[in-house]
Structures are given as structure tokens and as C-alpha cells.
Amino acid sequence: MQAMIITAYKDFAALERVVGALSRRALCFVHVDKKSAITEQQVAQLDAMENVHAICRYAVNWGSVYHLHALLDLCRMALEDERVSHLHLISAQDFPVISADEFERFFAGDDRIHMQYLHTADYPELRHRYEHFHFMHWLNYRDMSESAQNWVGRIDRWQDKLHIRRGVKVPGKGLVWLSLPRAAAEHAVNAPENRTLLRRLRYTYIPEEFYFQNAFEGTPFMEKITGNELRFSLWDDPARGLPALLEESDLARVEASGCVFARKIDAETPLYALLERRWLGE
């Protein structure tokens, strides 16, 4: 079976609809941000749905390690079910663009890791993200108050001034939205060296964009990484957000991409309704 690993932080009605549709043909493991307006009762309501396991463990500040902790906890939960063959990490605004039957056929017997992989050596501007100490689990970067923003900037500048550099080696980087087979997920979650990696990434800015790409370093799993995360997103229309909130007029581009997921999609739009019917084979 396919396991959807979903992190959410808002809009219970939309989340309930998306999870309700996905769980008819896949297992869903959901983490709800403790800072969200979604209540414990609503989380329990999700958890009571067939094929759904929902938890609310972490207050997830933007860029902090707690989003990664939430994802890894969900992966561990999914791996406890022996039926699970593949894990798909998605946000609550991602949705498959093919039917559930096609989805099963696509991943049947597939031992590849569908994940973006970039070499950090090619992007020296990213070095501050892992060479500096970042305290996003304490400081909410999305808090636009003068105090919060000043502290984020000061801490970074002070480390530059004092030539503070952490000895963290991360050859790879990429988006955290990915699909991987059970064996790769078990290594990523359970290997002792990856527990060490998790500790070393605690003070990294957006650590989930480094964890999986480096969890396979020096292993045969590296040869399985495709470099393609199979998620369609638009980054060239900032007026609609980054990434853009997709519309029905984007469907032709989505379908031409060869991707199996699209992000981001509002559950109240005609595009979502179309994809939901397609997923369910209606």
C-alpha cells in the first residue's frame, strides 16, 4: 500500500476533505501543527477516520527542526504497518494528478528514490544555512514583529563578524517533498548515522531540505536517487504565491510534466474537484 505522509497547519475543512479522499485508496499519516487553529477534537476526528492516523506533537516554526521531526515521526508510524511499500511526503495542499489505480501501477516494484538532489558545492550562497547556528525552534521567522526579525538578523550577522562556522558537512540539498520505497525509508529513519545527522541538523535553517538528501550519502541508495521529485509546482508567478496556487487553467502543464503530484491546490477549487474525482476513478 501507499502511505501519504502529510503535514498540515491550517484549514481543517480542507484538510478533512483531502485526507478523506486520499484515505479511500491509501494510508494517511497526518501531523497537525500545535500552533494551528485546528483543535485536539478535530485531530481526533481525523484519527478516527478509516486508514488515517493523525497526531499533533510539535509547534512548527518556519524553518525549524520540528517540521523534520514531525515528518520522521510519521514515517516511523507508517513503517510499523507491514503493508506499506512506499512513502510519499506531501503537504496538505498537494494532491495526486493521476488515478489511484495508475498511482499503484506507477510505483509497483519501483525501488527508486524520487527526490530532488542538488550539490551544495554548486550553491555557496546556501552555506550560511548549515554553517551558522539558527534558532528557528525558538524564533518564529514568520513573526514579522520588529523584535523577532531583529534577533534573526543579529544572530546571523554576529556569527559572520566572529567567523563562527559549524563543522556540518551536507553534500546534498533539495525539497523535502519526495517519494521513496520502504527499504530507503527504513534506512533514512532508523540508521544510527542518520540519528546523528538529525542531531547535527538541529540548528540548520530549513533542515528538512538537507536531511533526506544526506541520509543516503555513502550508501547504495545514492544510485537510486532520480533527481526528480515528481511534484509539479510553479515558481514563476509570484502574484499567486511561491509556489503558485494552481488553477484549472494550469492543468495542461501539470499533465504534460509527467509528475504524479501537484502543489499547491486549494480544496475549494474546480481543479481540486477534478483531481479528486480522477483519483477516485469517478
C-alpha positions as CSV (number, residue, x, y, z in Angstrom):
1,M,0.0,0.0,0.0
2,Q,0.9,3.6,-0.5
3,A,1.4,5.8,2.6
4,M,0.8,9.6,2.4
5,I,2.9,11.4,4.9
6,I,1.1,14.8,5.4
7,T,2.0,17.9,7.4
8,A,-0.7,20.5,7.9
9,Y,-1.1,23.7,9.8
10,K,-4.4,25.3,8.8
11,D,-7.9,24.9,7.4
12,F,-9.5,21.8,9.0
13,A,-12.3,21.6,6.4
14,A,-9.9,21.4,3.5
15,L,-7.6,19.0,5.3
16,E,-10.6,16.7,6.2
17,R,-11.7,16.7,2.6
18,V,-8.2,15.9,1.2
19,V,-7.5,13.2,3.7
20,G,-10.9,11.8,3.3
21,A,-10.3,11.4,-0.5
22,L,-6.7,10.1,-0.2
23,S,-7.5,7.6,2.5
24,R,-10.1,5.8,0.4
25,R,-7.2,4.4,-1.6
26,A,-4.1,4.9,0.5
27,L,-3.0,5.1,4.1
28,C,-2.7,8.6,5.5
29,F,-0.4,9.7,8.4
30,V,-1.0,13.3,9.4
31,H,0.8,15.8,11.7
32,V,-1.1,19.0,12.6
33,D,1.0,21.9,13.8
34,K,0.3,22.6,17.5
35,K,0.3,26.4,16.7
36,S,-2.6,26.0,14.3
37,A,-6.3,26.8,15.0
38,I,-7.1,23.1,14.4
39,T,-8.4,21.7,17.7
40,E,-7.4,18.5,19.5
41,Q,-11.0,17.3,18.9
42,Q,-10.6,17.8,15.2
43,V,-7.3,15.9,15.2
44,A,-9.1,13.1,17.0
45,Q,-11.8,13.3,14.4
46,L,-9.2,12.8,11.6
47,D,-7.5,10.0,13.6
48,A,-10.9,8.2,13.8
49,M,-11.2,8.0,10.0
50,E,-10.5,4.7,8.3
51,N,-6.9,4.4,7.0
52,V,-5.9,7.6,8.8
53,H,-3.5,8.2,11.7
54,A,-3.4,11.8,13.0
55,I,-1.1,13.4,15.6
56,C,-0.4,16.8,17.0
57,R,3.0,16.8,18.7
58,Y,5.1,19.8,17.6
59,A,4.7,23.6,17.4
60,V,6.4,24.1,14.0
61,N,8.1,27.4,13.5
62,W,9.0,28.1,9.9
63,G,12.5,26.8,9.1
64,S,12.8,24.9,12.4
65,V,13.8,21.3,13.0
66,Y,10.4,20.5,14.3
67,H,8.9,20.1,10.8
68,L,11.5,17.4,10.2
69,H,10.8,15.7,13.5
70,A,7.1,15.6,12.6
71,L,7.8,14.1,9.2
72,L,10.2,11.4,10.7
73,D,7.6,10.5,13.4
74,L,5.0,10.0,10.7
75,C,7.4,7.9,8.6
76,R,8.1,5.7,11.7
77,M,4.3,5.3,12.2
78,A,3.9,4.3,8.5
79,L,6.7,1.7,8.7
80,E,5.0,0.0,11.6
81,D,2.4,-1.2,9.0
82,E,3.9,-4.0,7.0
83,R,1.6,-3.4,4.1
84,V,3.3,-0.1,3.3
85,S,5.5,-0.3,0.2
86,H,6.2,3.4,-0.5
87,L,6.1,6.6,1.5
88,H,5.1,9.9,-0.1
89,L,5.9,13.1,1.8
90,I,3.4,15.8,0.9
91,S,1.8,19.0,2.3
92,A,-1.9,19.3,2.9
93,Q,-2.2,21.3,-0.3
94,D,-0.6,18.6,-2.5
95,F,-2.8,16.1,-4.4
96,P,-2.2,13.3,-7.0
97,V,-2.8,14.1,-10.6
98,I,-3.4,10.5,-11.7
99,S,-5.9,7.9,-10.6
100,A,-5.3,5.7,-7.6
101,D,-5.0,2.7,-9.9
102,E,-2.4,4.4,-12.1
103,F,-0.6,5.5,-8.9
104,E,-0.3,1.9,-7.7
105,R,0.9,0.8,-11.1
106,F,3.5,3.6,-11.3
107,F,5.1,2.6,-8.0
108,A,4.7,-1.2,-8.2
109,G,8.1,-2.8,-7.9
110,D,9.8,0.7,-8.1
111,D,12.9,0.8,-5.8
112,R,13.9,4.3,-6.9
113,I,14.0,7.4,-4.6
114,H,12.1,10.2,-6.4
115,M,13.7,13.2,-4.8
116,Q,15.3,16.5,-5.9
117,Y,19.1,16.4,-5.3
118,L,21.3,19.4,-5.7
119,H,25.0,19.6,-4.8
120,T,25.6,22.2,-2.1
121,A,29.0,22.9,-3.6
122,D,27.2,24.5,-6.6
123,Y,25.3,26.8,-4.3
124,P,27.8,28.6,-2.0
125,E,25.1,31.2,-1.1
126,L,23.3,28.4,0.9
127,R,26.3,27.8,3.2
128,H,25.1,30.1,6.0
129,R,22.0,27.8,6.3
130,Y,24.1,25.0,7.7
131,E,27.4,26.7,8.8
132,H,25.7,29.1,11.1
133,F,23.6,28.4,14.2
134,H,19.9,29.0,13.6
135,F,17.4,29.1,16.4
136,M,14.1,28.8,14.5
137,H,12.7,26.4,17.1
138,W,12.8,29.5,19.4
139,L,12.5,32.3,17.0
140,N,9.5,32.3,14.6
141,Y,10.9,33.7,11.3
142,R,7.3,34.2,10.1
143,D,6.7,36.5,13.1
144,M,7.0,39.9,11.3
145,S,7.4,41.8,14.5
146,E,10.4,44.1,14.7
147,S,11.8,42.2,17.7
148,A,11.7,38.8,16.1
149,Q,13.1,40.0,12.8
150,N,15.9,41.9,14.5
151,W,17.0,38.9,16.5
152,V,17.1,36.6,13.5
153,G,19.3,39.2,11.6
154,R,21.5,40.0,14.6
155,I,22.4,36.3,15.3
156,D,23.3,35.8,11.7
157,R,25.4,38.9,11.5
158,W,27.2,38.2,14.8
159,Q,28.3,34.8,13.5
160,D,29.7,36.4,10.3
161,K,31.5,39.0,12.4
162,L,33.0,36.4,14.7
163,H,33.8,34.0,11.9
164,I,31.7,31.3,13.5
165,R,31.3,28.2,11.3
166,R,29.8,24.9,12.2
167,G,31.6,21.8,11.0
168,V,28.5,20.3,9.3
169,K,29.1,18.5,6.0
170,V,26.0,18.3,3.8
171,P,26.9,17.4,0.2
172,G,23.2,17.3,-0.9
173,K,20.2,19.6,-0.7
174,G,16.7,19.6,-2.1
175,L,13.0,19.8,-1.5
176,V,11.6,17.6,1.3
177,W,8.5,16.6,-0.8
178,L,9.6,13.2,-2.1
179,S,8.6,9.6,-2.7
180,L,10.7,6.6,-1.5
181,P,10.4,2.9,-1.2
182,R,10.1,1.1,2.1
183,A,13.8,0.0,2.3
184,A,15.1,3.5,1.7
185,A,12.7,5.0,4.2
186,E,13.8,2.4,6.9
187,H,17.4,3.5,6.3
188,A,16.6,7.2,6.4
189,V,14.6,6.9,9.6
190,N,16.4,4.1,11.6
191,A,20.1,4.0,10.6
192,P,22.3,5.1,13.6
193,E,24.3,7.5,11.4
194,N,21.0,9.3,10.5
195,R,20.1,9.8,14.1
196,T,23.5,11.6,14.3
197,L,22.6,13.6,11.2
198,L,19.3,14.6,12.7
199,R,21.1,15.9,15.8
200,R,23.7,17.8,13.7
201,L,20.9,19.5,11.7
202,R,19.1,20.8,14.8
203,Y,20.4,24.3,14.3
204,T,20.2,24.3,10.5
205,Y,17.8,26.7,8.7
206,I,15.1,24.5,7.0
207,P,16.9,21.2,7.9
208,E,14.3,19.1,6.1
209,E,15.8,20.3,2.8
210,F,19.1,18.6,3.8
211,Y,18.1,15.5,5.8
212,F,17.0,13.0,3.2
213,Q,19.5,14.1,0.6
214,N,22.3,13.3,3.0
215,A,20.7,10.3,4.8
216,F,21.8,8.1,1.8
217,E,25.3,9.5,1.4
218,G,27.9,6.7,1.0
219,T,25.3,4.0,0.6
220,P,24.0,2.1,-2.5
221,F,20.8,4.1,-2.1
222,M,22.6,7.1,-3.8
223,E,22.3,5.3,-7.1
224,K,18.6,5.1,-6.7
225,I,18.0,8.9,-6.5
226,T,16.3,10.1,-9.7
227,G,16.8,13.8,-9.1
228,N,13.1,14.3,-9.9
229,E,10.6,14.6,-7.0
230,L,7.6,14.0,-9.3
231,R,5.8,17.1,-7.9
232,F,4.6,19.8,-10.2
233,S,4.8,23.4,-8.9
234,L,5.0,26.8,-10.4
235,W,7.6,29.3,-9.2
236,D,7.4,31.9,-12.0
237,D,4.1,33.6,-10.9
238,P,4.8,35.2,-7.5
239,A,1.5,37.0,-7.6
240,R,-0.2,33.6,-6.9
241,G,2.4,32.7,-4.2
242,L,5.6,30.8,-4.1
243,P,4.9,28.2,-5.2
244,A,1.8,29.4,-7.1
245,L,-1.6,28.3,-6.1
246,L,-2.6,26.2,-9.1
247,E,-5.8,26.8,-11.1
248,E,-7.7,24.8,-13.6
249,S,-6.0,26.6,-16.4
250,D,-2.7,25.1,-15.3
251,L,-4.0,21.5,-15.8
252,A,-2.4,21.1,-19.3
253,R,1.0,22.0,-17.9
254,V,0.5,19.7,-14.9
255,E,-0.4,16.8,-17.1
256,A,2.5,17.4,-19.6
257,S,5.0,17.4,-16.7
258,G,4.8,13.7,-16.1
259,C,4.5,14.3,-12.4
260,V,2.3,12.3,-10.1
261,F,1.5,15.1,-7.6
262,A,0.7,18.8,-8.0
263,R,1.2,21.6,-5.4
264,K,-0.3,23.8,-4.2
265,I,-4.1,23.3,-4.7
266,D,-7.0,24.8,-2.8
267,A,-9.5,22.1,-1.9
268,E,-12.4,24.5,-2.8
269,T,-11.4,25.0,-6.4
270,P,-12.6,23.3,-9.6
271,L,-9.1,21.9,-10.2
272,Y,-9.1,20.1,-6.9
273,A,-12.6,18.7,-7.5
274,L,-11.5,17.4,-10.9
275,L,-8.3,15.7,-9.5
276,E,-10.3,14.2,-6.6
277,R,-12.7,12.6,-9.0
278,R,-9.8,11.3,-11.1
279,W,-8.0,9.9,-8.0
280,L,-11.2,8.0,-7.0
281,G,-11.8,6.8,-10.5
282,E,-15.2,8.5,-10.8
